[in-house]
């Protein structure tokens, strides 16, 4: 049975252990904290998932391989804009 789990994200690299076969649904802030909502089957084995969160105007590390754009979110009363990507390591 599938359900939705939530994980916090922060600027730079993020690593989470998420059940295999996951689907990242969205990124947004909740109570000012950036979060992702992920559809998972809790019975599946956990796999490492790597994300990269980049602030607008900042360079990406050259060794990073972006595989999927997840979304954009704003913090600090919309003063800071971040973009979240799934990465392949």
Biopython code that builds the backbone (N, CA, C, O; Angstrom):
import numpy as np
from Bio.PDB.StructureBuilder import StructureBuilder

atoms = [
    (1, "UNK", "N", (0.845, -1.181, 0.000)),
    (1, "UNK", "CA", (0.000, 0.000, 0.000)),
    (1, "UNK", "C", (0.885, 1.237, 0.000)),
    (1, "UNK", "O", (1.828, 1.332, 0.786)),
    (2, "UNK", "N", (0.586, 2.172, -0.869)),
    (2, "UNK", "CA", (1.376, 3.393, -0.949)),
    (2, "UNK", "C", (0.852, 4.439, 0.011)),
    (2, "UNK", "O", (-0.328, 4.464, 0.360)),
    (3, "UNK", "N", (1.768, 5.305, 0.428)),
    (3, "UNK", "CA", (1.448, 6.412, 1.321)),
    (3, "UNK", "C", (2.365, 7.576, 0.962)),
    (3, "UNK", "O", (3.222, 7.438, 0.089)),
    (4, "UNK", "N", (2.199, 8.706, 1.614)),
    (4, "UNK", "CA", (3.043, 9.868, 1.353)),
    (4, "UNK", "C", (3.839, 10.189, 2.613)),
    (4, "UNK", "O", (3.285, 10.338, 3.702)),
    (5, "UNK", "N", (5.155, 10.291, 2.430)),
    (5, "UNK", "CA", (6.060, 10.680, 3.517)),
    (5, "UNK", "C", (6.639, 12.042, 3.201)),
    (5, "UNK", "O", (6.636, 12.488, 2.054)),
    (6, "UNK", "N", (7.139, 12.697, 4.242)),
    (6, "UNK", "CA", (7.712, 14.037, 4.112)),
    (6, "UNK", "C", (9.160, 14.006, 4.597)),
    (6, "UNK", "O", (9.485, 13.333, 5.575)),
    (7, "UNK", "N", (10.021, 14.745, 3.898)),
    (7, "UNK", "CA", (11.438, 14.841, 4.248)),
    (7, "UNK", "C", (11.856, 16.304, 4.161)),
    (7, "UNK", "O", (11.438, 17.014, 3.246)),
    (8, "UNK", "N", (12.666, 16.754, 5.091)),
    (8, "UNK", "CA", (13.199, 18.119, 5.062)),
    (8, "UNK", "C", (14.375, 18.202, 4.092)),
    (8, "UNK", "O", (15.103, 17.229, 3.898)),
    (9, "UNK", "N", (14.550, 19.369, 3.490)),
    (9, "UNK", "CA", (15.713, 19.623, 2.634)),
    (9, "UNK", "C", (16.384, 20.910, 3.077)),
    (9, "UNK", "O", (15.773, 21.746, 3.742)),
    (10, "UNK", "N", (17.639, 21.060, 2.705)),
    (10, "UNK", "CA", (18.407, 22.258, 3.053)),
    (10, "UNK", "C", (19.295, 22.623, 1.870)),
    (10, "UNK", "O", (19.483, 21.792, 0.983)),
    (11, "UNK", "N", (19.846, 23.827, 1.822)),
    (11, "UNK", "CA", (20.715, 24.216, 0.710)),
    (11, "UNK", "C", (21.903, 23.263, 0.576)),
    (11, "UNK", "O", (22.420, 22.756, 1.572)),
    (12, "UNK", "N", (22.325, 23.028, -0.662)),
    (12, "UNK", "CA", (23.447, 22.134, -0.940)),
    (12, "UNK", "C", (22.990, 20.700, -1.101)),
    (12, "UNK", "O", (21.858, 20.431, -1.504)),
    (13, "UNK", "N", (23.906, 19.768, -0.775)),
    (13, "UNK", "CA", (23.616, 18.338, -0.933)),
    (13, "UNK", "C", (22.705, 17.828, 0.173)),
    (13, "UNK", "O", (22.817, 18.235, 1.329)),
    (14, "UNK", "N", (21.807, 16.938, -0.201)),
    (14, "UNK", "CA", (20.903, 16.275, 0.740)),
    (14, "UNK", "C", (20.895, 14.793, 0.393)),
    (14, "UNK", "O", (20.884, 14.430, -0.783)),
    (15, "UNK", "N", (20.901, 13.940, 1.404)),
    (15, "UNK", "CA", (20.770, 12.510, 1.183)),
    (15, "UNK", "C", (19.684, 11.981, 2.107)),
    (15, "UNK", "O", (19.678, 12.261, 3.306)),
    (16, "UNK", "N", (18.776, 11.224, 1.539)),
    (16, "UNK", "CA", (17.699, 10.605, 2.310)),
    (16, "UNK", "C", (17.618, 9.132, 1.946)),
    (16, "UNK", "O", (17.898, 8.747, 0.811)),
    (17, "UNK", "N", (17.239, 8.325, 2.900)),
    (17, "UNK", "CA", (16.954, 6.913, 2.649)),
    (17, "UNK", "C", (15.444, 6.809, 2.464)),
    (17, "UNK", "O", (14.675, 7.057, 3.392)),
    (18, "UNK", "N", (15.032, 6.438, 1.254)),
    (18, "UNK", "CA", (13.624, 6.432, 0.872)),
    (18, "UNK", "C", (13.296, 5.057, 0.289)),
    (18, "UNK", "O", (14.132, 4.479, -0.406)),
    (19, "UNK", "N", (12.110, 4.522, 0.550)),
    (19, "UNK", "CA", (11.760, 3.220, -0.014)),
    (19, "UNK", "C", (11.852, 3.195, -1.547)),
    (19, "UNK", "O", (11.408, 4.121, -2.227)),
    (20, "UNK", "N", (12.431, 2.126, -2.062)),
    (20, "UNK", "CA", (12.605, 1.943, -3.497)),
    (20, "UNK", "C", (11.263, 2.069, -4.213)),
    (20, "UNK", "O", (10.223, 1.679, -3.682)),
    (21, "UNK", "N", (11.302, 2.626, -5.437)),
    (21, "UNK", "CA", (10.081, 2.832, -6.213)),
    (21, "UNK", "C", (9.360, 4.118, -5.856)),
    (21, "UNK", "O", (8.206, 4.312, -6.238)),
    (22, "UNK", "N", (10.032, 4.998, -5.125)),
    (22, "UNK", "CA", (9.450, 6.276, -4.672)),
    (22, "UNK", "C", (9.106, 7.175, -5.848)),
    (22, "UNK", "O", (9.613, 7.003, -6.956)),
    (23, "UNK", "N", (8.223, 8.147, -5.577)),
    (23, "UNK", "CA", (7.919, 9.207, -6.529)),
    (23, "UNK", "C", (7.870, 10.516, -5.765)),
    (23, "UNK", "O", (7.008, 10.705, -4.907)),
    (24, "UNK", "N", (8.798, 11.428, -6.074)),
    (24, "UNK", "CA", (8.791, 12.745, -5.424)),
    (24, "UNK", "C", (7.664, 13.557, -6.052)),
    (24, "UNK", "O", (7.631, 13.766, -7.265)),
    (25, "UNK", "N", (6.742, 14.010, -5.204)),
    (25, "UNK", "CA", (5.553, 14.700, -5.685)),
    (25, "UNK", "C", (5.730, 16.207, -5.771)),
    (25, "UNK", "O", (5.319, 16.825, -6.753)),
    (26, "UNK", "N", (6.347, 16.812, -4.736)),
    (26, "UNK", "CA", (6.498, 18.264, -4.739)),
    (26, "UNK", "C", (7.501, 18.710, -3.693)),
    (26, "UNK", "O", (7.893, 17.950, -2.807)),
    (27, "UNK", "N", (7.899, 19.953, -3.822)),
    (27, "UNK", "CA", (8.737, 20.615, -2.822)),
    (27, "UNK", "C", (8.050, 21.930, -2.477)),
    (27, "UNK", "O", (7.548, 22.628, -3.358)),
    (28, "UNK", "N", (8.034, 22.259, -1.197)),
    (28, "UNK", "CA", (7.417, 23.492, -0.720)),
    (28, "UNK", "C", (7.921, 23.724, 0.695)),
    (28, "UNK", "O", (8.678, 22.912, 1.225)),
    (29, "UNK", "N", (7.510, 24.817, 1.304)),
    (29, "UNK", "CA", (7.857, 25.043, 2.706)),
    (29, "UNK", "C", (6.639, 24.763, 3.572)),
    (29, "UNK", "O", (5.498, 25.013, 3.184)),
    (30, "UNK", "N", (6.919, 24.236, 4.757)),
    (30, "UNK", "CA", (5.883, 24.033, 5.762)),
    (30, "UNK", "C", (6.421, 24.625, 7.050)),
    (30, "UNK", "O", (7.461, 24.187, 7.541)),
    (31, "UNK", "N", (5.739, 25.606, 7.602)),
    (31, "UNK", "CA", (6.205, 26.332, 8.787)),
    (31, "UNK", "C", (7.610, 26.897, 8.562)),
    (31, "UNK", "O", (8.433, 26.924, 9.477)),
    (32, "UNK", "N", (7.875, 27.353, 7.313)),
    (32, "UNK", "CA", (9.148, 27.976, 6.973)),
    (32, "UNK", "C", (10.283, 27.002, 6.696)),
    (32, "UNK", "O", (11.407, 27.431, 6.437)),
    (33, "UNK", "N", (10.017, 25.703, 6.743)),
    (33, "UNK", "CA", (11.055, 24.686, 6.523)),
    (33, "UNK", "C", (10.819, 24.026, 5.165)),
    (33, "UNK", "O", (9.726, 23.515, 4.918)),
    (34, "UNK", "N", (11.827, 24.024, 4.274)),
    (34, "UNK", "CA", (11.667, 23.352, 2.983)),
    (34, "UNK", "C", (11.468, 21.844, 3.179)),
    (34, "UNK", "O", (12.187, 21.200, 3.943)),
    (35, "UNK", "N", (10.477, 21.304, 2.470)),
    (35, "UNK", "CA", (10.131, 19.884, 2.586)),
    (35, "UNK", "C", (9.848, 19.311, 1.204)),
    (35, "UNK", "O", (9.464, 20.033, 0.284)),
    (36, "UNK", "N", (10.046, 17.989, 1.071)),
    (36, "UNK", "CA", (9.553, 17.283, -0.102)),
    (36, "UNK", "C", (8.509, 16.275, 0.361)),
    (36, "UNK", "O", (8.608, 15.704, 1.447)),
    (37, "UNK", "N", (7.516, 16.074, -0.481)),
    (37, "UNK", "CA", (6.495, 15.066, -0.236)),
    (37, "UNK", "C", (6.728, 13.960, -1.253)),
    (37, "UNK", "O", (6.834, 14.206, -2.454)),
    (38, "UNK", "N", (6.807, 12.728, -0.739)),
    (38, "UNK", "CA", (7.210, 11.597, -1.563)),
    (38, "UNK", "C", (6.202, 10.462, -1.406)),
    (38, "UNK", "O", (5.883, 10.056, -0.289)),
    (39, "UNK", "N", (5.707, 9.957, -2.524)),
    (39, "UNK", "CA", (4.837, 8.782, -2.482)),
    (39, "UNK", "C", (5.731, 7.551, -2.406)),
    (39, "UNK", "O", (6.625, 7.369, -3.233)),
    (40, "UNK", "N", (5.479, 6.703, -1.400)),
    (40, "UNK", "CA", (6.321, 5.530, -1.170)),
    (40, "UNK", "C", (5.463, 4.313, -0.857)),
    (40, "UNK", "O", (4.295, 4.425, -0.484)),
    (41, "UNK", "N", (6.077, 3.152, -1.021)),
    (41, "UNK", "CA", (5.522, 1.909, -0.506)),
    (41, "UNK", "C", (6.421, 1.519, 0.659)),
    (41, "UNK", "O", (7.541, 1.060, 0.433)),
    (42, "UNK", "N", (5.964, 1.689, 1.903)),
    (42, "UNK", "CA", (6.813, 1.467, 3.074)),
    (42, "UNK", "C", (7.374, 0.057, 3.186)),
    (42, "UNK", "O", (8.320, -0.171, 3.941)),
    (43, "UNK", "N", (6.803, -0.898, 2.444)),
    (43, "UNK", "CA", (7.294, -2.281, 2.495)),
    (43, "UNK", "C", (8.575, -2.460, 1.686)),
    (43, "UNK", "O", (9.290, -3.444, 1.878)),
    (44, "UNK", "N", (8.876, -1.527, 0.787)),
    (44, "UNK", "CA", (10.056, -1.645, -0.066)),
    (44, "UNK", "C", (11.331, -1.343, 0.710)),
    (44, "UNK", "O", (11.306, -0.643, 1.723)),
    (45, "UNK", "N", (12.427, -1.870, 0.229)),
    (45, "UNK", "CA", (13.741, -1.613, 0.828)),
    (45, "UNK", "C", (14.126, -0.151, 0.654)),
    (45, "UNK", "O", (13.767, 0.486, -0.336)),
    (46, "UNK", "N", (14.859, 0.368, 1.627)),
    (46, "UNK", "CA", (15.329, 1.754, 1.561)),
    (46, "UNK", "C", (16.517, 1.862, 0.609)),
    (46, "UNK", "O", (17.398, 1.003, 0.584)),
    (47, "UNK", "N", (16.515, 2.939, -0.172)),
    (47, "UNK", "CA", (17.615, 3.233, -1.086)),
    (47, "UNK", "C", (18.062, 4.676, -0.847)),
    (47, "UNK", "O", (17.251, 5.509, -0.444)),
    (48, "UNK", "N", (19.347, 4.987, -1.089)),
    (48, "UNK", "CA", (19.791, 6.369, -0.928)),
    (48, "UNK", "C", (19.296, 7.234, -2.087)),
    (48, "UNK", "O", (19.377, 6.841, -3.251)),
    (49, "UNK", "N", (18.789, 8.404, -1.753)),
    (49, "UNK", "CA", (18.334, 9.373, -2.745)),
    (49, "UNK", "C", (19.099, 10.660, -2.484)),
    (49, "UNK", "O", (19.087, 11.186, -1.371)),
    (50, "UNK", "N", (19.772, 11.168, -3.529)),
    (50, "UNK", "CA", (20.571, 12.373, -3.384)),
    (50, "UNK", "C", (19.887, 13.525, -4.100)),
    (50, "UNK", "O", (19.409, 13.388, -5.226)),
    (51, "UNK", "N", (19.854, 14.651, -3.427)),
    (51, "UNK", "CA", (19.240, 15.861, -3.953)),
    (51, "UNK", "C", (20.238, 17.000, -3.852)),
    (51, "UNK", "O", (21.137, 16.979, -3.013)),
    (52, "UNK", "N", (20.072, 18.002, -4.720)),
    (52, "UNK", "CA", (20.880, 19.209, -4.628)),
    (52, "UNK", "C", (19.957, 20.403, -4.667)),
    (52, "UNK", "O", (19.111, 20.520, -5.553)),
    (53, "UNK", "N", (20.124, 21.290, -3.701)),
    (53, "UNK", "CA", (19.294, 22.473, -3.557)),
    (53, "UNK", "C", (20.162, 23.707, -3.829)),
    (53, "UNK", "O", (21.086, 23.997, -3.069)),
    (54, "UNK", "N", (19.864, 24.425, -4.907)),
    (54, "UNK", "CA", (20.674, 25.562, -5.342)),
    (54, "UNK", "C", (19.897, 26.867, -5.201)),
    (54, "UNK", "O", (18.731, 26.957, -5.585)),
    (55, "UNK", "N", (20.553, 27.858, -4.653)),
    (55, "UNK", "CA", (19.951, 29.190, -4.562)),
    (55, "UNK", "C", (20.115, 29.903, -5.902)),
    (55, "UNK", "O", (21.132, 29.737, -6.576)),
    (56, "UNK", "N", (19.124, 30.687, -6.284)),
    (56, "UNK", "CA", (19.202, 31.468, -7.514)),
    (56, "UNK", "C", (20.474, 32.312, -7.506)),
    (56, "UNK", "O", (20.787, 32.971, -6.514)),
    (57, "UNK", "N", (21.203, 32.284, -8.621)),
    (57, "UNK", "CA", (22.407, 33.089, -8.766)),
    (57, "UNK", "C", (23.680, 32.413, -8.288)),
    (57, "UNK", "O", (24.763, 32.973, -8.456)),
    (58, "UNK", "N", (23.586, 31.235, -7.701)),
    (58, "UNK", "CA", (24.767, 30.519, -7.229)),
    (58, "UNK", "C", (25.144, 29.434, -8.243)),
    (58, "UNK", "O", (24.277, 28.859, -8.900)),
    (59, "UNK", "N", (26.427, 29.167, -8.359)),
    (59, "UNK", "CA", (26.910, 28.170, -9.313)),
    (59, "UNK", "C", (26.713, 26.755, -8.785)),
    (59, "UNK", "O", (26.725, 26.517, -7.577)),
    (60, "UNK", "N", (26.529, 25.815, -9.725)),
    (60, "UNK", "CA", (26.470, 24.398, -9.384)),
    (60, "UNK", "C", (27.891, 23.852, -9.321)),
    (60, "UNK", "O", (28.755, 24.297, -10.078)),
    (61, "UNK", "N", (28.147, 22.900, -8.435)),
    (61, "UNK", "CA", (29.451, 22.227, -8.468)),
    (61, "UNK", "C", (29.620, 21.534, -9.824)),
    (61, "UNK", "O", (28.652, 21.020, -10.385)),
    (62, "UNK", "N", (30.850, 21.522, -10.350)),
    (62, "UNK", "CA", (31.083, 20.956, -11.682)),
    (62, "UNK", "C", (30.912, 19.443, -11.728)),
    (62, "UNK", "O", (30.624, 18.892, -12.790)),
    (63, "UNK", "N", (31.082, 18.764, -10.602)),
    (63, "UNK", "CA", (31.019, 17.300, -10.600)),
    (63, "UNK", "C", (29.602, 16.757, -10.429)),
    (63, "UNK", "O", (29.414, 15.547, -10.308)),
    (64, "UNK", "N", (28.627, 17.623, -10.419)),
    (64, "UNK", "CA", (27.247, 17.201, -10.154)),
    (64, "UNK", "C", (26.548, 16.818, -11.464)),
    (64, "UNK", "O", (26.696, 17.501, -12.477)),
    (65, "UNK", "N", (25.782, 15.714, -11.433)),
    (65, "UNK", "CA", (25.002, 15.269, -12.590)),
    (65, "UNK", "C", (23.532, 15.349, -12.217)),
    (65, "UNK", "O", (23.000, 14.463, -11.549)),
    (66, "UNK", "N", (22.883, 16.415, -12.655)),
    (66, "UNK", "CA", (21.465, 16.595, -12.360)),
    (66, "UNK", "C", (20.657, 15.637, -13.217)),
    (66, "UNK", "O", (20.875, 15.546, -14.426)),
    (67, "UNK", "N", (19.722, 14.920, -12.596)),
    (67, "UNK", "CA", (18.910, 13.989, -13.367)),
    (67, "UNK", "C", (17.457, 14.444, -13.500)),
    (67, "UNK", "O", (16.757, 14.049, -14.432)),
    (68, "UNK", "N", (17.011, 15.280, -12.553)),
    (68, "UNK", "CA", (15.603, 15.690, -12.624)),
    (68, "UNK", "C", (15.382, 16.941, -11.788)),
    (68, "UNK", "O", (15.829, 17.030, -10.645)),
    (69, "UNK", "N", (14.685, 17.903, -12.376)),
    (69, "UNK", "CA", (14.248, 19.091, -11.641)),
    (69, "UNK", "C", (13.003, 18.720, -10.849)),
    (69, "UNK", "O", (12.057, 18.158, -11.400)),
    (70, "UNK", "N", (13.001, 19.034, -9.553)),
    (70, "UNK", "CA", (11.859, 18.710, -8.698)),
    (70, "UNK", "C", (10.951, 19.921, -8.523)),
    (70, "UNK", "O", (9.730, 19.807, -8.631)),
    (71, "UNK", "N", (11.553, 21.093, -8.251)),
    (71, "UNK", "CA", (10.723, 22.276, -8.092)),
    (71, "UNK", "C", (11.475, 23.434, -7.478)),
    (71, "UNK", "O", (12.653, 23.323, -7.138)),
    (72, "UNK", "N", (10.780, 24.541, -7.343)),
    (72, "UNK", "CA", (11.314, 25.790, -6.796)),
    (72, "UNK", "C", (10.509, 26.159, -5.563)),
    (72, "UNK", "O", (9.297, 25.950, -5.515)),
    (73, "UNK", "N", (11.195, 26.714, -4.561)),
    (73, "UNK", "CA", (10.499, 27.184, -3.364)),
    (73, "UNK", "C", (11.161, 28.457, -2.862)),
    (73, "UNK", "O", (12.315, 28.743, -3.182)),
    (74, "UNK", "N", (10.411, 29.218, -2.067)),
    (74, "UNK", "CA", (10.884, 30.490, -1.534)),
    (74, "UNK", "C", (10.897, 30.430, -0.013)),
    (74, "UNK", "O", (10.038, 29.796, 0.600)),
    (75, "UNK", "N", (11.889, 31.104, 0.599)),
    (75, "UNK", "CA", (11.958, 31.205, 2.055)),
    (75, "UNK", "C", (12.295, 32.636, 2.440)),
    (75, "UNK", "O", (12.502, 33.494, 1.581)),
    (76, "UNK", "N", (12.347, 32.882, 3.750)),
    (76, "UNK", "CA", (12.691, 34.214, 4.277)),
    (76, "UNK", "C", (11.776, 35.293, 3.687)),
    (76, "UNK", "O", (12.253, 36.267, 3.104)),
    (77, "UNK", "N", (10.480, 35.116, 3.841)),
    (77, "UNK", "CA", (9.477, 36.056, 3.322)),
    (77, "UNK", "C", (9.649, 36.286, 1.824)),
    (77, "UNK", "O", (9.505, 37.408, 1.339)),
    (78, "UNK", "N", (9.958, 35.218, 1.100)),
    (78, "UNK", "CA", (10.139, 35.209, -0.353)),
    (78, "UNK", "C", (11.392, 35.944, -0.818)),
    (78, "UNK", "O", (11.516, 36.245, -2.005)),
    (79, "UNK", "N", (12.327, 36.240, 0.090)),
    (79, "UNK", "CA", (13.560, 36.934, -0.287)),
    (79, "UNK", "C", (14.577, 35.995, -0.930)),
    (79, "UNK", "O", (15.415, 36.437, -1.717)),
    (80, "UNK", "N", (14.512, 34.696, -0.603)),
    (80, "UNK", "CA", (15.461, 33.726, -1.143)),
    (80, "UNK", "C", (14.710, 32.672, -1.952)),
    (80, "UNK", "O", (13.703, 32.124, -1.504)),
    (81, "UNK", "N", (15.224, 32.401, -3.156)),
    (81, "UNK", "CA", (14.592, 31.439, -4.049)),
    (81, "UNK", "C", (15.560, 30.279, -4.275)),
    (81, "UNK", "O", (16.714, 30.486, -4.648)),
    (82, "UNK", "N", (15.078, 29.056, -4.045)),
    (82, "UNK", "CA", (15.887, 27.852, -4.205)),
    (82, "UNK", "C", (15.250, 26.918, -5.223)),
    (82, "UNK", "O", (14.039, 26.945, -5.441)),
    (83, "UNK", "N", (16.094, 26.087, -5.846)),
    (83, "UNK", "CA", (15.668, 25.150, -6.869)),
    (83, "UNK", "C", (16.204, 23.775, -6.488)),
    (83, "UNK", "O", (17.394, 23.628, -6.210)),
    (84, "UNK", "N", (15.337, 22.772, -6.474)),
    (84, "UNK", "CA", (15.716, 21.452, -6.008)),
    (84, "UNK", "C", (15.780, 20.472, -7.170)),
    (84, "UNK", "O", (14.873, 20.399, -7.999)),
    (85, "UNK", "N", (16.884, 19.715, -7.208)),
    (85, "UNK", "CA", (17.145, 18.731, -8.256)),
    (85, "UNK", "C", (17.491, 17.381, -7.632)),
    (85, "UNK", "O", (18.099, 17.320, -6.563)),
    (86, "UNK", "N", (17.106, 16.320, -8.293)),
    (86, "UNK", "CA", (17.606, 14.996, -7.936)),
    (86, "UNK", "C", (18.915, 14.817, -8.694)),
    (86, "UNK", "O", (19.032, 15.231, -9.847)),
    (87, "UNK", "N", (19.891, 14.204, -8.049)),
    (87, "UNK", "CA", (21.192, 14.030, -8.682)),
    (87, "UNK", "C", (21.578, 12.563, -8.724)),
    (87, "UNK", "O", (21.117, 11.752, -7.920)),
    (88, "UNK", "N", (22.434, 12.244, -9.680)),
    (88, "UNK", "CA", (22.963, 10.888, -9.804)),
    (88, "UNK", "C", (24.393, 10.919, -9.312)),
    (88, "UNK", "O", (25.180, 11.782, -9.700)),
    (89, "UNK", "N", (24.725, 9.958, -8.441)),
    (89, "UNK", "CA", (26.094, 9.911, -7.904)),
    (89, "UNK", "C", (26.784, 8.668, -8.355)),
    (89, "UNK", "O", (27.944, 8.445, -8.008)),
]
sb = StructureBuilder()
sb.init_structure("model")
sb.init_model(0)
sb.init_chain("A")
sb.init_seg("    ")
for serial, (resi, resn, name, xyz) in enumerate(atoms, 1):
    if name == "N":
        sb.init_residue(resn, " ", resi, " ")
    sb.init_atom(name, np.array(xyz, "f"), 0.0, 1.0, " ", f" {name:<3s}", serial, name[0])
structure = sb.get_structure()
